[in-house]
Amino acid sequence: MRENPPGTGNGPLVPSWNDVMVQTESGFYLEKVRHQSLA
């Protein structure tokens, strides 16, 4: 997995709806992995 700074490949620094959804999904995924590794 790679992390890109906001606006990478987007042109203007305006997050598109897709970028927001991807970041939200990634946040949930990271939380899941974190809880699983702690369990």
N, C-alpha and C positions, 0 to 999 in steps of 0.2 A: 504494500500500500504506500502511496506517495501523497504528500500533503503539498498542495499548491497555495500560494498566497492569493488572497481575494482578487478577482478580476483577471487572473491568468488566462490568456487565450480568449478573453471576453472582450478585449478592446477597452471600453470605458470601465471605470471602477464601479459598476452598478451590478450587484448580484442579481442574476436572473432567478426566476422561480425554481428552475431545475437545480441551480447551485444551492439554493436555500434548502431544497428537499434533500439533496445529497448530503449536505452538512448535517441536517437533522438526523437522517438515517445513520450516518457515520457515528453521531453522538450516541444514539441508542445502541448501536452495535458495540461501540467501545465500552459502554456501561455494562452490556451483557457479558462481554468477555471479562471485564474487571470483576463482576460478581461471581462468574464461574470460576475464575482463577482463585478467588478468595475462599470459595466454598470448599 
